[in-house]
Amino acid sequence: MNTTTTAPEIKLSAEIIKNIGKNKYYSEEGFLNDVQAYINAIRENRMINVIGKVSSSGMSRTLKFTSCEHHCKLNGENTYYQRQYISLFEALGYKETKNDYGYFRVHGCGMDMIFNTNYCIIHDFKRIGLISEEECRNLAQRTPTTI
């Protein structure tokens, strides 16, 4: 009996490939690196969400997702930076707002839209084949910290 397991097959949709192609500075490799960074940030509770604006009707809001990443040691001190995910979000079909760099608009009310956005993104990663069903159930329940 063969007990070895194979890695899940990664299946990027035609829409994701098309969206990646719209950005001349982004690639499938960059997308996969961003996905791994996003997953690690959610897993390690380092994902930060900023709510830019809420519409006057309350039916939409602009959001930005970043994560705190260790950069290097400089003169014996750790240095950090905020990783941006706008190219990842654009590849997944979200649209960047015109006037605020890094923010995208989500629509809906009556629920936690930050939770919902992360939930949908994590499930996209599962459909693509980047995480398991069990990891999807776990990570989809983690809401990024809002500042």
N, C-alpha and C positions, 0 to 999 in steps of 0.2 A: 504494500500500500504506500503510495506516495503522499507524504504529509507536507510537502512544500507548498507555500502559498505564492501566488503571483501578485504583483502590484496591480492596483486597479488601473483600468485603461482610462486615460485622460481623453475626453471628447469635448473639444471646444466647438461650440455651435458656429454656424456660418455667420450669425449676427455678431458674435464676439470677435471672430476673426476679421469681419468687416470693420467693426468699431476700432479694433487695434490698428488696422491699416489706415484709418483716418488721421492718426497721429504719427507723423514721420519720425518722431523721437522715441516711439514705443514699439515693442516687439512682443511676440508670444513669450519669449524668455523673460522679458521684463514683467509681463503680466503674471507669469507663474512665480517669479520672485516676490512680486507685490502680494500675491495670494498667500504665500508662505509667511511673509512678514505680518500680514493682517491676522492670519490664524494664530501665529505665535503671540501677537499683541493681545488678542482676545483671550487666549489660553492663560496668559500671564497677567491679565488685568491691567495692561498698559495702554489700552485704547481710550482715547479721549474724544469726546464729541463736543462741538461748539454749535449752538443754535444761533444763527446769524440774525434772522428776521422771522417774524410770524406775521402772516397776512392779517389785515384788519378783520376779515371774516373768520379767522382761525382755521381755515380749511387747508392752508399750506404753510410750509416753513422752509427756510434754507438751513442746511446742515453742512458741517465739515467734520470729517473724521481724520484724526492724526494719532500717531503713537509716539511715545517717548522711547527713543533708541539710544543705546550706548554707542558713542562714537570712538573714543580712544582715551588714553591717558596722556595728559599734557602737563609736564612739570610735576608729575606725581599725582595729579588730580584727574578724576574721571570727567570726561566731557560728554554731553548729550545733545541730541537734536530732535526736532519734531518731524517725523516722517509724514509726508503728504500722500494721499491715496486718490487724488482726482483722476489720474489716468486709469487706475483700476476701475473706479466707479464709471467713468465714461465707457470703458470697454464692456461693462455690464449693462450699459444702456441708460445710465443716469446722465442728465444734462447739466453742465456747469452753468451757474448764473452769469449774466452778462457783466455785472458791475463788481462782483465780489469774487476774487480769485480763490479757488479751492472749494467753494460752496456749491451745492446742488440743491434743487428744489424737490421736496416730496409733498404729496397731497394726501389729505385725510385728516380726520379729527375723531375725538372720542376714544383714542387709544394712545399708547406710548409710541410715538413715531420713531424714536431712536431704537427702541426694542424691536419694532417691526422692521425697520431698515436692516439692522444687523441680522435678524431672523431670516429675512429674504436672501441676503447676501450669503450667509452660511449655507442655506439650502441650495443656492446656485452652485457653490463649491462642491457640494455633495453630488448634484446632478452632473457636473463636469467630471467627477471621478477623483477629486483631490482629497476628499476626506471620507471616512467611513460613516455608516448610518449611526453608530454609537457616538462617534465624535460630533456628528451633526446635532444629535439630540442634546448633547452637553453644551456645545459652543453657542447654539442658537438661543439658549436660555440666558446667556450672559449679556447684560446691557452695558454698553460702554459708559464710562463716567462722563457726565455732562458738566461743562464749566461755562 
